[in-house]
Amino acid sequence: MRGKGLGLHIANKMAETLFEDPTITKVDLNVFDWNKVTIKCYQNAGFQINTIDTDDLKVGNEVWKRLNMVLERK
């Protein structure tokens, strides 16, 4: 089912639903930097990488970079 826009639809619907609550002004999520397709999907939904809240996570013998992505209410 990849490449059919389902991820973008889900990300947009999630943000739309959350922003129905007037007290929510931004939505953020985390994604690993090696997950380029997912990062692009979130960027297409309007999310931006928050470089201030990016860190590393030790997974076994590897270190994975965790990116925080933010979408602010328009």
Legacy VTK file of the C-alpha trace (Angstrom):
# vtk DataFile Version 3.0
C-alpha trace
ASCII
DATASET POLYDATA
POINTS 74 float
0.000 0.000 0.000
3.044 2.303 -0.064
3.040 5.279 -2.382
-0.725 5.766 -2.332
-0.791 8.825 -0.045
-2.309 7.014 2.934
0.355 8.258 5.366
-0.214 11.861 4.304
-3.976 11.409 4.647
-3.546 9.961 8.157
-1.145 12.750 9.238
-3.522 15.427 7.927
-6.546 13.820 9.574
-4.681 13.453 12.876
-3.735 17.146 12.882
-7.227 18.210 11.801
-8.800 16.194 14.621
-6.375 17.501 17.245
-6.808 21.117 16.132
-10.568 20.838 16.635
-9.654 21.463 20.272
-9.038 25.242 20.435
-6.565 24.820 23.307
-4.160 22.807 21.143
-1.826 25.178 19.312
0.770 22.720 18.042
1.271 19.019 17.425
4.620 17.319 17.629
5.907 13.840 16.905
9.194 11.988 16.770
10.793 10.078 13.902
14.242 8.565 13.383
16.431 10.373 10.845
16.954 7.234 8.736
13.200 7.078 8.031
13.415 9.488 5.077
10.080 8.514 3.485
8.188 9.189 6.710
10.013 12.491 7.276
9.021 13.603 3.762
5.411 12.555 4.413
5.257 14.628 7.605
6.886 17.576 5.847
4.247 17.342 3.116
1.633 17.553 5.887
3.262 20.775 7.108
5.439 19.465 9.951
8.879 21.036 10.365
11.941 19.586 12.053
12.493 21.117 15.478
16.291 21.126 15.712
16.192 22.209 19.370
14.501 18.964 20.470
16.571 16.460 18.489
18.658 13.858 20.275
20.292 10.449 20.062
18.933 7.140 21.316
21.067 4.059 21.929
19.482 1.014 20.277
21.563 -2.093 20.907
25.059 -1.220 19.721
23.832 1.588 17.469
22.938 5.204 18.057
19.825 6.473 16.261
19.111 10.181 15.826
15.590 11.106 16.885
14.038 14.095 15.144
11.200 16.038 16.694
8.768 17.460 14.144
6.220 20.183 14.880
3.064 21.427 13.193
1.656 24.684 14.512
-1.948 25.792 14.158
-2.373 28.065 11.152
LINES 1 75
74 0 1 2 3 4 5 6 7 8 9 10 11 12 13 14 15 16 17 18 19 20 21 22 23 24 25 26 27 28 29 30 31 32 33 34 35 36 37 38 39 40 41 42 43 44 45 46 47 48 49 50 51 52 53 54 55 56 57 58 59 60 61 62 63 64 65 66 67 68 69 70 71 72 73
